[in-house]
C-alpha cells in the first residue's frame, strides 16, 4: 500500500464516524487533512478498544498496550503492515508531531477502563490534559504553530470542549458506562448524589452544581479565545467555528434548568450565530 492509499483509508474512517466537531474537514489546509485523519484513526481505534464490544477490562488494556507499541514502532519509522500505522509513520516523519501526545491519548483511554469517578477537579483536569489537550497540540504542530503560549491557549480550549461534552452527556455516560465526569467533592459540597444522575433529577442542588461547572468552563473558553485571532488562514477559521460551537452548546446548557440531562440540539439559527461569531466577532482580536 502506498502512503497516499494509507491516508485515503484514514480519511474514510474519519468521514465514516459521527463526532461532536468536524474531523479532517475541508476547511483544513489540504496538506494536513491526511495527517489529521491518521491521528483520528488511531484515536478512534483506542476509543473503541476502551468502550466498544464485550471485551474484559484485561483484554481492553492489553489491546491498548499493543496499540501503543504499534504507535511507537510507527514513530521509529518501522510501522506495521497496517494502513493506519503507515499513514501515522509518515505523519511523524514529515510533521514532527511528538509521539508523546499520542501516548497521552492512549493513557486516557486506558484510564476510562479502570476509573469511573474523579475525586476532585484536579484529577479530572489531568484526565482532560491527556484525553483532549493532545488533539489541539497536534493540530497546531501540523499547521506549523509550536509557540508555548499558543499551545497553552489550545489546552484551555480543548479542556473546555471536553468538559462541555461531558456536561451534555451526563446521563448517557452514567447509564451506559457507569462513569461520572463531575468531581466527587463538588457533588458532595452541593448536596448532589449519584441518584441525581441515575434518575435524571434536576433539582436546586443539581442546578447549583451545574451552574458552578458552567461558570468555570466559561473561564477556560475565555482564556483560550485569543487563539482564534492568532492562528490564520483556513485552520484559524475552523478553530473559531469549533470554539463558537462549544460556546453555543454551553449557552444552551446554562438555560436548561428544568432538564439538566437533555442534550442540546442546535438549530439553523444556532449555526448562523456560530458562523457569524467565527467570521465577524471582535472578541478574537
C-alpha positions as CSV (number, residue, x, y, z in Angstrom):
1,X,0.0,0.0,0.0
2,X,1.3,3.5,-0.9
3,X,1.3,6.3,1.6
4,X,-1.5,8.1,-0.4
5,X,-3.6,4.9,-0.2
6,X,-2.9,4.7,3.6
7,X,-4.1,8.3,4.1
8,X,-7.2,7.7,1.9
9,X,-8.0,4.8,4.2
10,X,-7.7,7.0,7.3
11,X,-9.9,9.7,5.7
12,X,-12.6,7.2,5.1
13,X,-12.5,6.3,8.8
14,X,-12.7,9.9,9.8
15,X,-15.7,10.6,7.4
16,X,-17.5,7.4,8.5
17,X,-17.9,8.3,12.2
18,X,-20.1,11.0,13.8
19,X,-18.2,13.3,16.1
20,X,-19.2,16.4,18.0
21,X,-16.8,18.5,16.0
22,X,-15.6,18.1,12.4
23,X,-12.6,15.8,11.8
24,X,-10.3,16.5,8.8
25,X,-12.8,18.9,7.4
26,X,-12.3,20.6,4.1
27,X,-11.6,23.9,5.9
28,X,-8.2,22.5,6.9
29,X,-5.2,23.0,4.6
30,X,-5.1,20.1,2.2
31,X,-1.6,19.1,3.3
32,X,-2.7,18.3,6.8
33,X,-6.1,16.6,6.2
34,X,-4.5,13.2,5.7
35,X,-2.3,13.5,8.9
36,X,-5.3,14.7,10.9
37,X,-7.2,11.7,9.7
38,X,-4.3,9.4,10.6
39,X,-4.3,10.7,14.1
40,X,-8.0,10.4,14.3
41,X,-7.9,6.8,13.1
42,X,-5.5,5.9,15.9
43,X,-7.6,7.7,18.5
44,X,-10.8,6.0,17.1
45,X,-9.1,2.6,17.4
46,X,-8.1,3.4,21.0
47,X,-11.5,4.7,22.0
48,X,-13.2,1.6,20.5
49,X,-10.8,-0.7,22.5
50,X,-11.7,1.2,25.7
51,X,-15.5,1.3,25.2
52,X,-16.9,-1.0,22.5
53,X,-17.7,-4.6,22.3
54,X,-17.7,-7.2,25.1
55,X,-14.0,-7.5,26.0
56,X,-13.0,-7.8,29.6
57,X,-11.1,-5.0,31.2
58,X,-7.9,-7.0,31.0
59,X,-8.4,-7.6,27.3
60,X,-9.1,-3.9,26.7
61,X,-5.9,-2.9,28.5
62,X,-3.9,-5.4,26.6
63,X,-5.3,-4.1,23.3
64,X,-4.4,-0.6,24.2
65,X,-0.9,-1.6,25.2
66,X,-0.4,-3.3,21.9
67,X,-1.7,-0.2,20.1
68,X,0.8,1.9,22.0
69,X,3.6,-0.4,20.9
70,X,2.4,-0.1,17.3
71,X,2.4,3.7,17.6
72,X,6.0,3.6,18.9
73,X,7.1,1.5,16.0
74,X,5.5,3.9,13.6
75,X,7.3,6.8,15.3
76,X,10.6,5.0,14.8
77,X,9.9,4.5,11.1
78,X,9.1,0.8,11.4
79,X,5.3,0.7,11.0
80,X,3.3,-2.5,11.0
81,X,1.7,-3.5,7.7
82,X,-1.4,-1.6,8.6
83,X,-2.7,1.5,6.6
84,X,-3.3,3.5,9.8
85,X,0.2,2.9,11.0
86,X,1.7,3.6,7.6
87,X,-0.1,6.9,7.5
88,X,0.9,7.7,11.1
89,X,4.6,6.9,10.4
90,X,4.5,9.4,7.6
91,X,2.8,12.0,9.8
92,X,5.5,11.6,12.4
93,X,8.3,11.8,9.8
94,X,7.1,14.8,7.9
95,X,5.4,16.9,10.5
96,X,7.4,16.3,13.7
97,X,4.3,15.5,15.8
98,X,5.5,14.5,19.3
99,X,4.7,10.8,19.8
100,X,4.2,11.5,23.5
101,X,0.9,13.2,22.6
102,X,-0.4,10.0,21.1
103,X,0.7,8.1,24.1
104,X,-1.1,10.6,26.3
105,X,-4.3,9.9,24.4
106,X,-3.9,6.2,24.8
107,X,-3.3,6.6,28.6
108,X,-6.6,8.4,28.9
109,X,-8.4,5.6,27.1
110,X,-6.8,3.1,29.5
111,X,-8.0,5.2,32.4
112,X,-11.5,5.0,31.1
113,X,-11.3,1.2,31.5
114,X,-10.1,1.4,35.1
115,X,-11.6,4.6,36.6
116,X,-15.2,5.8,36.6
117,X,-15.0,8.5,39.3
118,X,-12.9,11.6,39.9
119,X,-12.3,12.8,43.5
120,X,-11.7,16.5,42.6
121,X,-11.3,18.8,39.7
122,X,-7.5,18.4,39.7
123,X,-7.8,14.7,38.8
124,X,-10.5,15.4,36.2
125,X,-8.4,18.2,34.7
126,X,-5.4,15.8,34.4
127,X,-7.7,13.4,32.5
128,X,-8.6,16.2,30.1
129,X,-4.9,17.0,29.8
130,X,-4.4,13.6,28.2
131,X,-7.8,12.9,26.6
132,X,-8.4,16.3,24.9
133,X,-5.4,18.6,25.0
134,X,-3.2,16.4,22.8
135,X,-5.6,16.9,19.9
136,X,-5.2,20.6,19.9
137,X,-1.5,20.5,20.3
138,X,-1.1,18.0,17.4
139,X,-3.3,20.2,15.2
140,X,-1.1,23.2,16.0
141,X,2.0,21.2,15.3
142,X,0.6,20.1,11.9
143,X,-0.1,23.6,10.9
144,X,3.3,24.9,12.0
145,X,2.4,26.6,15.3
146,X,4.7,25.5,18.1
147,X,5.0,28.5,20.4
148,X,4.3,27.6,24.1
149,X,1.9,30.5,24.6
150,X,-0.3,29.2,21.7
151,X,-0.2,25.6,23.0
152,X,-1.4,26.7,26.4
153,X,-4.3,28.6,24.9
154,X,-5.1,25.4,22.9
155,X,-5.0,23.4,26.2
156,X,-7.6,25.8,27.7
157,X,-9.9,25.4,24.7
158,X,-9.6,21.6,24.5
159,X,-10.2,21.1,28.2
160,X,-13.3,23.4,28.0
161,X,-14.7,21.5,25.0
162,X,-14.1,18.2,26.7
163,X,-15.9,19.4,29.8
164,X,-18.8,20.7,27.8
165,X,-19.1,17.3,26.1
166,X,-19.2,15.7,29.5
167,X,-22.0,18.1,30.7
168,X,-24.2,17.3,27.7
169,X,-23.7,13.6,28.1
170,X,-24.1,13.2,31.9
171,X,-27.0,10.7,31.8
172,X,-25.6,8.7,28.9
173,X,-22.1,8.4,30.4
174,X,-23.6,7.2,33.7
175,X,-26.2,4.9,32.2
176,X,-24.1,3.3,29.5
177,X,-20.6,3.3,31.1
178,X,-21.1,3.9,34.8
179,X,-18.9,7.0,34.6
180,X,-19.3,10.3,36.3
181,X,-17.2,13.2,35.0
182,X,-18.1,15.5,37.8
183,X,-15.7,16.0,40.8
184,X,-16.9,13.9,43.7
185,X,-16.0,16.6,46.3
186,X,-18.0,19.2,44.4
187,X,-21.0,16.9,44.2
188,X,-20.9,16.4,47.9
189,X,-20.5,20.2,48.6
190,X,-23.7,21.0,46.6
191,X,-25.6,18.0,48.0
192,X,-25.8,16.0,44.8
193,X,-25.6,12.2,44.9
194,X,-25.4,9.5,42.2
195,X,-29.2,9.2,42.4
196,X,-29.4,12.6,40.6
197,X,-27.7,11.0,37.6
198,X,-29.4,7.7,37.8
199,X,-32.9,9.3,38.0
200,X,-32.1,12.5,36.0
201,X,-33.1,14.7,38.9
202,X,-32.9,18.4,38.0
203,X,-33.5,20.0,41.4
204,X,-32.0,23.0,43.1
205,X,-28.7,21.3,44.3
206,X,-28.1,19.8,40.8
207,X,-28.8,23.2,39.2
208,X,-26.3,24.9,41.6
209,X,-23.7,22.3,40.9
210,X,-24.0,22.6,37.2
211,X,-24.0,26.4,37.2
212,X,-20.8,26.2,39.1
213,X,-19.4,23.8,36.4
214,X,-20.6,26.1,33.6
215,X,-19.0,29.2,35.1
216,X,-15.7,27.5,35.4
217,X,-15.7,26.1,31.8
218,X,-16.7,29.6,30.5
219,X,-13.5,30.9,32.1
220,X,-11.5,28.3,30.2
221,X,-13.1,29.3,26.9
222,X,-12.3,32.9,27.7
223,X,-8.7,32.1,28.4
224,X,-8.3,30.2,25.1
225,X,-10.3,32.5,22.9
226,X,-7.5,34.8,21.8
227,X,-6.0,31.8,19.9
228,X,-8.8,32.3,17.4
229,X,-7.2,35.5,16.3
230,X,-3.6,34.4,16.5
231,X,-4.0,31.5,14.1
232,X,-4.6,32.5,10.5
233,X,-6.0,31.0,7.3
234,X,-8.4,28.2,6.9
235,X,-7.2,26.5,10.1
236,X,-7.9,29.7,12.1
237,X,-11.4,29.8,10.7
238,X,-12.1,26.1,11.6
239,X,-10.7,26.8,15.1
240,X,-13.0,29.8,15.6
241,X,-16.0,27.8,14.3
242,X,-15.3,25.0,16.8
243,X,-14.9,27.4,19.7
244,X,-18.1,29.3,18.8
245,X,-19.9,26.0,18.6
246,X,-18.7,25.0,22.0
247,X,-19.8,28.4,23.3
248,X,-23.2,28.0,21.8
249,X,-23.7,24.5,23.3
250,X,-22.7,25.9,26.7
251,X,-25.2,28.8,26.2
252,X,-28.0,26.2,25.8
253,X,-26.8,24.1,28.7
254,X,-26.9,27.1,31.1
255,X,-30.6,27.6,30.2
256,X,-31.8,24.1,30.6
257,X,-32.6,24.4,34.3
258,X,-35.7,22.2,34.2
259,X,-33.9,19.4,32.4
260,X,-30.1,19.4,33.0
261,X,-29.8,16.0,31.3
262,X,-31.1,16.9,27.9
263,X,-28.5,17.1,25.1
264,X,-28.8,20.5,23.3
265,X,-29.9,20.3,19.7
266,X,-28.5,23.1,17.6
267,X,-30.9,24.8,15.2
268,X,-30.4,26.7,12.0
269,X,-30.4,29.9,14.0
270,X,-27.6,28.5,16.2
271,X,-25.5,27.6,13.2
272,X,-25.9,31.0,11.7
273,X,-24.8,32.5,15.1
274,X,-21.8,30.2,15.1
275,X,-20.7,31.3,11.6
276,X,-21.3,34.9,12.4
277,X,-19.2,34.7,15.5
278,X,-16.4,32.9,13.7
279,X,-16.3,35.4,10.8
280,X,-17.1,38.7,12.5
281,X,-16.8,38.7,16.3
282,X,-14.2,41.3,17.6
283,X,-13.6,39.0,20.6
284,X,-10.9,37.1,18.6
285,X,-8.7,40.2,18.4
